[in-house]
Amino acid sequence: MRPIRSVFCLVIAFVLAVLAGPAVLAEDNDFFLYAGTYTGFKWVHHSKPYGLGESHSKGIYVSRFYAATGELSEPQLAAEVINPSFLTISPNHRFLYAVSEDPLSVGPPLDHSSYVSAFAIDPANGKLRLLNTAPASGTSTCHISIDRTGKYVFMANFGSGSVSVIRVKEDGSLGELTSFIQNVGHSVAAIQSDPHPHWIGPSPDNRFVIVSDLGMDKVLIFRFDAATGMLSPPGPPSVSVYPGGGPRHFTFDPAGKFGYQLSEMSGVVDVFAWDAAQGTLTTIQRAQTVPHDFFGGNHSAEIEILPNGKFLYESNRRTLSETERAPDTIGVFAIDPKQGTLTPVEQSLSGGVMPRNFKIDPSGKYLLAANQISNNIVLFAIDSNTGRLSNTGKEIKVDTPVCLQFVPAGR
């Protein structure tokens, strides 16, 4: 009887291991971390590029990230491409799309054209294979996202004040332009004499598209037809931020109940209740991210929410004068689960200079900050109970990083 019992125990242990396998694997999976960069200059200020010829980047870089340990491999060039300033990933993780700002950029007012490129991802090593390139139908294209079905990419054209949609073919390559909207409007600051869309993305149910327009001080809401790729102009519906705020990036909470708009110039996070049926945003809070005793220049950049929905993070690029920088930070806020409102937790130093972008890893355990001028991507551990960040001391070097995206490796 003993051998039979032993075999029975082994079978039970094997079954339990198999059942537990997915949960263990989810923790231990590794990812490709992609970094988009500027290749022709270091940064843009007051619509003018600075540091011409100082960036030594050649395009999009990839590093392997081990979620179980927080280790990062040395970055390798994944694809040589000019000014891949923002990236998005297809829902099936097979394709990457990158916008390229004007290769000869001399600032948004004088740019001629931008492009979008489609790449196939090699699941073994993360290298990218170019499928094709198409015009973005606008200038100084600064943001790209993809709809929930993976059939359309959306682009925000900062320079020309427009948004555009391109169909994605079955093989992942780019097809025809399906929609184009020219924004019209302005606001109070000098840079706001014309519309400047800075972010575009789908609603959680894919029925609407949100556009953050820095020039108009508005968050625009378009109806989206997933069958044709067409956007219907808002009528209205839109919502305004405080004049001179400059909406930059937007995000929904994981439950799809609230929307959060980060304004670049004011540093304010506008909290909205989202009516998914009507496609409307209603303001419920304006949360300040700039300390009350700070009197320099503020340029907030990226905004993300932890996968568990408990904490919100936003990055801040700050200056004391035109020539002197202030400490750059990642702001942390606790989210009220019922009201969606924000409570400040901390402002953590970004570990470098000019955190234009950051990304929370899929496990929700780490935040990686891309510091554009100091050429480093810094790894922070996230306290799941308090949301606070701890600099792990780990970082990788990438020249002029401006966008980060994760893709599961080997799948």
C-alpha positions as CSV (number, residue, x, y, z in Angstrom):
1,M,0.0,0.0,0.0
2,R,2.9,2.4,0.7
3,P,4.0,2.6,-2.9
4,I,0.4,3.3,-4.0
5,R,0.1,6.0,-1.4
6,S,3.4,7.6,-2.5
7,V,2.4,7.6,-6.1
8,F,-1.0,9.1,-5.1
9,C,0.8,11.9,-3.2
10,L,3.1,12.6,-6.1
11,V,0.1,12.9,-8.4
12,I,-1.7,15.2,-6.0
13,A,1.4,17.4,-5.7
14,F,1.8,17.5,-9.4
15,V,-1.8,18.6,-9.9
16,L,-1.5,21.3,-7.3
17,A,1.7,22.5,-8.9
18,V,0.0,22.7,-12.3
19,L,-3.0,24.6,-10.8
20,A,-0.7,27.0,-9.0
21,G,1.6,27.3,-12.1
22,P,-0.1,30.3,-13.8
23,A,0.0,32.4,-10.6
24,V,3.7,31.6,-10.1
25,L,4.5,32.3,-13.7
26,A,2.7,35.6,-13.6
27,E,5.1,36.7,-10.9
28,D,8.2,35.3,-12.5
29,N,7.6,36.4,-16.1
30,D,10.1,38.7,-17.7
31,F,9.4,41.5,-20.1
32,F,10.9,43.5,-22.9
33,L,11.3,47.1,-21.9
34,Y,11.3,49.4,-25.0
35,A,12.6,53.0,-24.9
36,G,11.7,55.5,-27.5
37,T,14.2,58.4,-27.8
38,Y,15.1,61.7,-29.5
39,T,17.9,61.2,-32.0
40,G,18.4,64.7,-33.4
41,F,18.2,66.9,-30.2
42,K,17.8,66.7,-26.4
43,W,14.6,68.5,-25.6
44,V,12.0,71.1,-26.7
45,H,11.3,74.3,-24.8
46,H,9.0,77.1,-25.9
47,S,8.5,75.2,-29.2
48,K,12.2,75.2,-29.9
49,P,14.6,72.2,-29.9
50,Y,17.7,72.4,-27.7
51,G,20.9,70.4,-27.6
52,L,21.0,69.9,-31.4
53,G,23.4,67.1,-32.2
54,E,23.9,66.2,-28.6
55,S,21.7,63.1,-28.6
56,H,23.7,60.0,-29.7
57,S,20.7,57.7,-29.8
58,K,20.0,55.8,-32.9
59,G,16.3,54.9,-32.3
60,I,14.4,52.4,-30.2
61,Y,16.2,50.4,-27.5
62,V,15.2,47.2,-25.7
63,S,16.2,45.8,-22.3
64,R,15.0,42.6,-20.7
65,F,13.3,43.2,-17.3
66,Y,13.0,40.4,-14.8
67,A,9.9,41.2,-12.7
68,A,10.7,38.7,-10.0
69,T,14.0,40.4,-9.1
70,G,13.8,43.9,-10.6
71,E,16.9,43.2,-12.7
72,L,17.4,45.0,-16.1
73,S,19.8,43.8,-18.9
74,E,21.9,46.2,-20.8
75,P,19.8,48.0,-23.5
76,Q,20.4,47.0,-27.1
77,L,19.3,48.8,-30.3
78,A,16.0,47.2,-31.3
79,A,15.4,49.3,-34.4
80,E,17.2,52.2,-36.0
81,V,14.7,55.0,-36.6
82,I,14.7,58.8,-36.4
83,N,13.1,60.6,-33.3
84,P,10.8,57.7,-32.2
85,S,9.2,60.0,-29.5
86,F,6.3,57.8,-28.5
87,L,5.5,54.1,-28.8
88,T,2.4,51.9,-28.4
89,I,2.0,48.1,-28.4
90,S,-0.7,46.0,-30.0
91,P,-3.1,44.2,-27.6
92,N,-1.7,40.8,-28.8
93,H,1.9,42.0,-28.0
94,R,3.1,41.1,-31.5
95,F,3.6,44.6,-32.9
96,L,5.0,48.0,-31.9
97,Y,4.1,51.3,-33.4
98,A,6.3,54.4,-33.2
99,V,5.8,58.0,-34.2
100,S,8.7,59.9,-35.6
101,E,8.7,63.7,-35.2
102,D,10.1,65.7,-38.2
103,P,13.6,64.3,-38.9
104,L,14.8,67.9,-39.5
105,S,12.7,69.4,-36.6
106,V,13.3,73.0,-35.8
107,G,10.4,73.2,-33.4
108,P,6.7,72.6,-33.9
109,P,5.8,75.9,-35.6
110,L,8.2,75.1,-38.5
111,D,8.0,71.3,-38.7
112,H,7.0,69.8,-42.1
113,S,5.8,66.3,-41.4
114,S,5.8,63.4,-39.0
115,Y,5.6,59.6,-39.6
116,V,4.4,56.4,-38.0
117,S,6.1,53.1,-38.4
118,A,4.9,49.5,-37.7
119,F,7.3,46.9,-36.4
120,A,7.0,43.2,-35.8
121,I,8.4,42.1,-32.4
122,D,10.8,39.1,-32.2
123,P,9.5,37.2,-29.2
124,A,12.9,35.6,-28.6
125,N,15.1,38.7,-28.3
126,G,12.8,41.7,-28.6
127,K,14.4,43.0,-31.8
128,L,12.1,44.9,-34.1
129,R,11.5,44.2,-37.8
130,L,10.1,47.2,-39.9
131,L,6.9,46.4,-41.6
132,N,6.1,49.8,-43.2
133,T,6.0,53.5,-42.6
134,A,3.2,56.0,-43.3
135,P,2.6,59.7,-43.0
136,A,1.0,60.7,-39.6
137,S,-1.0,63.4,-41.5
138,G,0.2,66.1,-39.2
139,T,3.4,67.7,-37.7
140,S,5.2,67.3,-34.4
141,T,3.3,64.1,-33.7
142,C,3.9,63.6,-30.0
143,H,1.6,60.7,-29.0
144,I,0.3,57.5,-30.4
145,S,-2.1,54.8,-28.9
146,I,-4.0,51.9,-30.3
147,D,-7.7,51.0,-30.0
148,R,-8.8,48.0,-27.8
149,T,-9.1,45.7,-30.9
150,G,-5.7,46.5,-32.3
151,K,-7.2,47.5,-35.6
152,Y,-6.5,51.3,-35.5
153,V,-3.8,53.6,-34.2
154,F,-4.6,57.1,-33.0
155,M,-2.1,60.0,-33.3
156,A,-2.0,63.5,-31.7
157,N,-0.3,66.0,-33.9
158,F,0.9,68.8,-31.6
159,G,2.4,71.1,-34.3
160,S,-0.5,71.1,-36.8
161,G,-3.2,70.9,-34.1
162,S,-4.9,67.8,-35.5
163,V,-5.6,64.2,-34.7
164,S,-5.6,61.3,-37.1
165,V,-6.5,57.6,-37.2
166,I,-4.8,54.9,-39.4
167,R,-6.1,51.4,-40.0
168,V,-3.9,48.4,-39.0
169,K,-3.9,45.5,-41.4
170,E,-4.1,41.8,-40.4
171,D,-0.3,41.4,-40.7
172,G,0.3,44.4,-38.4
173,S,1.3,46.8,-41.1
174,L,-0.3,50.2,-41.5
175,G,-3.1,50.8,-43.9
176,E,-5.1,53.8,-45.0
177,L,-6.1,57.0,-43.1
178,T,-9.6,56.5,-41.7
179,S,-10.2,59.7,-39.9
180,F,-8.7,63.2,-39.6
181,I,-9.9,66.0,-37.3
182,Q,-8.5,69.6,-37.3
183,N,-8.9,71.1,-33.8
184,V,-9.8,74.8,-33.7
185,G,-9.4,77.0,-30.6
186,H,-6.9,78.7,-28.3
187,S,-6.5,79.8,-24.7
188,V,-4.6,82.4,-22.6
189,A,-0.9,81.6,-22.6
190,A,1.5,82.5,-25.4
191,I,2.0,78.9,-26.5
192,Q,-1.8,78.5,-26.6
193,S,-2.5,80.7,-29.6
194,D,-3.4,77.5,-31.5
195,P,-4.6,74.0,-30.7
196,H,-1.9,71.5,-29.6
197,P,-3.3,68.0,-28.9
198,H,-0.8,66.2,-26.7
199,W,-2.5,62.9,-25.9
200,I,-5.1,60.6,-27.6
201,G,-6.5,57.3,-26.4
202,P,-9.6,55.1,-26.4
203,S,-12.2,54.9,-23.6
204,P,-12.3,51.6,-21.6
205,D,-15.1,50.3,-23.8
206,N,-13.6,51.5,-27.1
207,R,-16.7,53.6,-27.9
208,F,-15.0,57.0,-27.4
209,V,-11.6,58.6,-27.9
210,I,-10.2,61.2,-25.5
211,V,-7.9,64.0,-26.7
212,S,-6.0,66.3,-24.3
213,D,-5.4,69.6,-26.1
214,L,-2.7,71.7,-24.5
215,G,-3.4,74.7,-26.7
216,M,-7.2,74.8,-26.1
217,D,-7.2,74.0,-22.4
218,K,-9.8,71.3,-23.2
219,V,-10.3,67.6,-22.9
220,L,-12.2,66.6,-26.1
221,I,-14.4,63.5,-26.4
222,F,-15.0,62.0,-29.8
223,R,-17.3,59.1,-30.7
224,F,-15.4,56.3,-32.3
225,D,-16.7,53.8,-34.8
226,A,-14.6,50.7,-34.5
227,A,-16.0,49.3,-37.7
228,T,-14.9,52.2,-39.9
229,G,-12.2,53.9,-37.8
230,M,-14.1,57.2,-38.0
231,L,-14.1,59.8,-35.3
232,S,-17.2,62.0,-34.8
233,P,-16.5,65.6,-33.7
234,P,-17.5,66.4,-30.2
235,G,-20.9,68.1,-29.9
236,P,-20.0,69.3,-27.4
237,P,-18.9,67.1,-25.4
238,S,-15.7,68.5,-23.9
239,V,-14.5,69.7,-20.5
240,S,-12.2,72.6,-19.7
241,V,-9.3,72.7,-17.3
242,Y,-8.2,75.9,-15.5
243,P,-7.1,78.6,-18.1
244,G,-3.4,78.3,-18.8
245,G,-3.1,74.8,-17.4
246,G,-2.2,73.1,-20.7
247,P,-3.6,69.5,-20.7
248,R,-0.9,67.0,-21.5
249,H,-1.6,63.4,-20.6
250,F,-4.8,61.6,-19.5
251,T,-5.6,58.2,-17.9
252,F,-8.6,56.2,-16.7
253,D,-8.7,54.3,-13.5
254,P,-8.6,50.4,-13.9
255,A,-12.4,50.2,-13.1
256,G,-13.2,52.8,-15.8
257,K,-15.2,55.0,-13.4
258,F,-12.9,58.0,-13.3
259,G,-10.6,60.0,-15.6
260,Y,-7.5,61.9,-14.6
261,Q,-6.0,64.8,-16.6
262,L,-2.5,66.1,-15.9
263,S,-1.9,69.6,-17.1
264,E,1.7,70.4,-18.0
265,M,2.0,74.1,-17.1
266,S,-0.1,74.3,-14.0
267,G,0.7,70.8,-12.7
268,V,-2.9,70.3,-11.7
269,V,-4.6,66.9,-11.9
270,D,-8.2,67.3,-12.8
271,V,-10.3,64.4,-11.5
272,F,-13.4,63.5,-13.5
273,A,-16.4,61.2,-13.1
274,W,-16.7,59.2,-16.4
275,D,-20.2,58.5,-17.7
276,A,-19.5,55.5,-20.0
277,A,-23.0,55.5,-21.5
278,Q,-23.1,59.2,-22.5
279,G,-19.3,59.6,-23.0
280,T,-19.1,62.6,-20.7
281,L,-16.6,63.8,-18.0
282,T,-17.7,65.7,-14.9
283,T,-15.2,67.6,-12.8
284,I,-15.1,66.4,-9.2
285,Q,-11.6,67.7,-8.0
286,R,-8.6,69.7,-9.0
287,A,-5.6,68.4,-7.2
288,Q,-2.4,70.4,-6.9
289,T,0.9,68.7,-7.5
290,V,3.2,71.8,-7.2
291,P,4.3,72.5,-3.6
292,H,2.8,75.8,-2.3
293,D,6.3,77.1,-1.5
294,F,7.7,76.5,-5.0
295,F,7.9,79.6,-7.2
296,G,9.8,78.3,-10.3
297,G,8.7,76.9,-13.6
298,N,6.7,73.7,-13.7
299,H,6.3,71.3,-16.6
300,S,4.4,68.1,-15.6
301,A,4.7,65.2,-18.0
302,E,3.4,61.7,-17.5
303,I,0.5,60.2,-15.4
304,E,-0.3,56.5,-14.6
305,I,-2.3,54.6,-12.0
306,L,-1.1,51.4,-10.2
307,P,-2.8,48.3,-11.6
308,N,-4.7,47.8,-8.3
309,G,-6.2,51.3,-8.6
310,K,-5.0,52.5,-5.2
311,F,-2.3,55.0,-6.2
312,L,-1.7,57.6,-8.9
313,Y,1.8,58.7,-10.1
314,E,2.8,61.8,-12.1
315,S,6.1,63.3,-13.2
316,N,7.3,66.9,-12.9
317,R,10.1,68.7,-14.7
318,R,10.9,71.9,-12.8
319,T,13.2,74.9,-13.2
320,L,14.2,77.8,-11.0
321,S,15.1,80.0,-14.0
322,E,15.8,79.7,-17.7
323,T,19.3,78.3,-16.9
324,E,18.9,76.6,-13.5
325,R,16.9,73.4,-12.8
326,A,14.9,72.6,-9.7
327,P,14.6,69.0,-8.3
328,D,12.6,66.9,-10.7
329,T,10.0,64.6,-9.0
330,I,7.5,61.7,-9.3
331,G,4.4,62.7,-7.4
332,V,2.4,60.0,-5.5
333,F,-1.3,60.3,-4.7
334,A,-3.7,57.9,-2.9
335,I,-7.0,57.4,-4.7
336,D,-10.3,57.2,-2.8
337,P,-11.9,54.0,-4.0
338,K,-15.5,55.4,-3.9
339,Q,-15.0,59.1,-4.8
340,G,-12.0,58.8,-7.1
341,T,-10.4,61.9,-5.4
342,L,-6.7,62.3,-4.7
343,T,-4.7,62.7,-1.5
344,P,-1.0,63.6,-1.6
345,V,1.4,60.9,-0.4
346,E,4.9,62.2,-1.4
347,Q,7.0,63.9,-4.0
348,S,10.0,61.5,-4.8
349,L,13.1,62.6,-6.6
350,S,13.2,61.1,-10.1
351,G,16.8,60.0,-9.9
352,G,17.9,62.2,-12.9
353,V,17.1,65.2,-14.9
354,M,13.8,65.8,-16.8
355,P,11.5,62.8,-16.2
356,R,9.5,63.2,-19.4
357,N,8.1,59.7,-19.1
358,F,7.8,56.7,-16.7
359,K,6.2,53.3,-16.7
360,I,4.8,51.1,-14.0
361,D,5.7,47.4,-14.7
362,P,2.9,44.9,-15.3
363,S,3.4,43.3,-11.9
364,G,2.7,46.7,-10.2
365,K,5.9,46.3,-8.0
366,Y,8.2,48.7,-9.8
367,L,8.2,52.1,-11.5
368,L,10.8,53.0,-14.1
369,A,11.5,56.7,-14.6
370,A,13.0,57.9,-18.0
371,N,15.1,61.0,-17.4
372,Q,15.6,62.7,-20.7
373,I,18.6,64.9,-20.1
374,S,20.6,62.7,-17.7
375,N,20.2,59.7,-20.1
376,N,19.1,57.2,-17.5
377,I,16.2,55.0,-16.7
378,V,15.9,54.6,-12.9
379,L,14.2,51.7,-11.1
380,F,12.0,52.4,-8.1
381,A,10.3,49.8,-5.9
382,I,6.6,50.5,-5.0
383,D,5.3,50.0,-1.5
384,S,1.9,48.3,-2.2
385,N,0.5,49.5,1.1
386,T,1.5,53.2,1.0
387,G,2.3,53.8,-2.7
388,R,5.6,55.3,-1.7
389,L,8.7,54.9,-4.0
390,S,12.1,53.7,-3.0
391,N,15.1,54.1,-5.3
392,T,16.6,50.7,-5.7
393,G,19.9,52.0,-6.9
394,K,19.4,50.1,-10.2
395,E,19.4,52.0,-13.5
396,I,20.3,51.6,-17.2
397,K,21.8,54.1,-19.6
398,V,19.8,55.1,-22.7
399,D,20.5,58.4,-24.5
400,T,17.6,60.9,-24.4
401,P,14.8,58.4,-23.3
402,V,11.3,59.9,-23.8
403,C,8.9,56.9,-23.8
404,L,8.8,53.5,-22.2
405,Q,6.6,50.4,-23.0
406,F,6.5,46.8,-21.7
407,V,5.9,43.7,-23.7
408,P,5.8,40.1,-22.3
409,A,9.0,38.3,-23.4
410,G,8.9,35.0,-25.3
411,R,5.1,35.3,-26.1
